[in-house]
């Protein structure tokens, strides 16, 4: 009995340690703030600051080649994570735009974003900093559109049978959640692939600490 109990405890300890280490985009991450407590302006600020977080981490890396290296077998490199954020922005922005200009649009009818052969080649050849710049341009478009909308428009709805119905507010919160998941995964990748060797302490700040920097304007 004692032996079985000891084995169970050891197994649980390994599982807990693994859960702390093996972050993936599908796992939950610690919430710096509860998004339901944020007003719309604060949510836009969270979206805007994500690109600043990427710049803080990645522009300080001395050996940019490390950002293309897989930290562990079967796990994405840093540049793949940047592209994941960019591609999610390209997928979500048309939904926000459609809801903002149409009455209950059919979101399933929107064309799926695609990359041309030239764009795919660019993805393979461009530096991480160039990819971050592209993501920045897309995110600025999203934030500009959201800032232009009155608060009443954030509850407008788009219809989807493939996913579920979305509001503009729901899509904005989705992007913040996606940012957080990818930032935590990127934080781990940067620690594992040696990219943080020799860089300033401020550029090594963890995802959890980094996300807590952004002040949260509370809903009234």
Long-range contacts (C-beta under 8 A, 24 or more apart in sequence): 21-188, 23-184, 23-185, 23-187, 23-188, 24-185, 25-84, 25-178, 25-181, 25-182, 25-185, 26-181, 27-181, 29-180, 29-181, 29-184, 29-207, 30-208, 31-180, 32-180, 32-208, 32-211, 32-212, 32-214, 32-216, 33-214, 33-216, 35-173, 35-176, 35-177, 37-216, 37-218, 37-219, 38-216, 38-217, 38-218, 38-219, 39-217, 39-218, 39-219, 39-220, 40-146, 40-151, 40-154, 40-169, 40-172, 41-217, 42-215, 42-216, 42-217, 42-218, 43-146, 43-169, 43-172, 43-173, 43-176, 44-143, 44-146, 44-147, 44-172, 45-214, 45-215, 45-217, 46-176, 46-179, 46-214, 47-139, 47-142, 47-143, 47-146, 47-172, 47-175, 47-176, 47-179, 48-139, 48-143, 49-213, 49-214, 50-85, 50-139, 50-179, 50-183, 51-132, 51-135, 51-136, 51-139, 53-183, 53-207, 53-210, 53-211, 54-82, 54-132, 54-135, 55-132, 56-202, 56-203, 56-205, 56-210, 57-186, 57-187, 57-190, 57-203, 58-82, 58-128, 58-129, 58-132, 59-129, 60-199, 60-200, 60-203, 61-190, 61-195, 61-196, 61-199, 61-203, 62-197, 62-198, 62-199, 63-194, 63-195, 64-127, 64-128, 64-129, 66-193, 66-194, 66-195, 67-128, 67-193, 67-195, 68-128, 69-193, 70-193, 71-188, 71-189, 71-192, 71-193, 72-192, 75-189, 76-185, 76-189, 77-189, 77-193, 78-128, 78-186, 78-189, 78-190, 78-193, 78-195, 79-128, 79-131, 81-182, 81-185, 81-186, 81-189, 82-128, 82-131, 82-132, 82-135, 82-186, 83-123, 83-131, 84-182, 85-135, 85-178, 85-179, 85-182, 86-131, 86-134, 86-135, 86-138, 87-113, 88-175, 88-178, 89-135, 89-138, 89-139, 89-142, 89-175, 90-138, 92-142, 92-171, 92-174, 92-175, 93-138, 93-141, 93-142, 93-145, 95-158, 95-166, 95-171, 96-142, 96-145, 96-146, 96-168, 96-171, 96-172, 97-145, 98-158, 99-156, 99-157, 99-158, 99-166, 99-167, 99-168, 99-171, 100-145, 100-149, 100-153, 100-156, 100-168, 102-158, 104-156, 104-157, 104-158, 104-159, 105-158, 105-159, 106-158, 106-159, 106-160, 107-158, 107-159, 107-160, 107-163, 107-166, 108-159, 108-160, 108-161, 108-162, 142-175, 146-172, 180-207, 180-211, 183-207, 183-210, 183-211, 184-208
